[in-house]
């Protein structure tokens, strides 16, 4: 069945370093992907999205890369800050507007 | 823009009672809203898709008679957990679709005693 999963459950980085969070998906019909950030006790916060006709999209300090050949996407955070500490989810969508969420990666930023 | 609110933010109730959770899109209209449930340290699981003016579409394994969804306007969807039991304790999150992107509410923490 459909699934969107992450390679690493926990990622620990030093403040100021770059972070890379990975995500794999299995549904070839997925053509829209979103990264969300969820802080403890809060709802997911939209970070950045990408459609399948693109392989890279940049935002403020964040970049999402999509490799459709191997069904993989990643979220890169530049100059990681303590405020970036949270759980990050990738989610994929297709013809319907439903999203399937990955298992999440906990990003811990060490001062 | 694209702000979604939920009310209440947390609720404690006795087993057997019903609890209503509201989801509002504050600065946009949403014909489609979604309801998710999230258990501790787990991902979001889609419960149902709420469509304005029509019946909700439930995911497999979600009891429609237990989780009543009403989407009476373009800015409001409600989820009612009927005859709640301790196993219904969870974090319930709604989202609203705005031009193909889902924006999430802050969530409602439900504790059933």
Contacts between the chains, C-beta under 8 A, distances in Angstrom:
chain1	res1	chain2	res2	distance
A	32	B	100	7.3
A	34	B	101	7.1
A	34	B	102	7.5
A	36	B	104	7.4
A	41	B	107	7.4
A	41	B	109	7.5
A	42	B	106	5.7
A	42	B	107	6.5
A	43	B	4	7.7
A	43	B	6	7.6
A	43	B	93	5.1
A	43	B	104	4.0
A	43	B	105	5.2
A	43	B	106	4.6
A	43	B	107	4.5
A	44	B	44	7.0
A	44	B	93	7.2
A	44	B	95	8.0
A	44	B	104	4.6
A	45	B	104	7.2
A	46	B	2	7.8
A	46	B	101	6.6
A	46	B	102	7.9
A	46	B	103	6.2
A	46	B	104	7.6
A	49	B	101	6.4
A	89	B	43	6.4
A	89	B	44	7.1
A	97	B	32	6.2
A	97	B	49	8.0
A	97	B	97	5.7
A	97	B	100	6.8
A	97	B	102	7.7
A	98	B	34	7.3
A	98	B	46	6.2
A	98	B	49	6.5
A	99	B	34	7.7
A	99	B	46	7.2
A	99	B	102	6.0
A	100	B	46	7.7
A	101	B	43	4.6
A	101	B	44	4.7
A	101	B	45	7.8
A	102	B	43	6.5
A	103	B	42	7.8
A	103	B	43	5.2
A	104	B	42	7.9
A	104	B	43	5.4
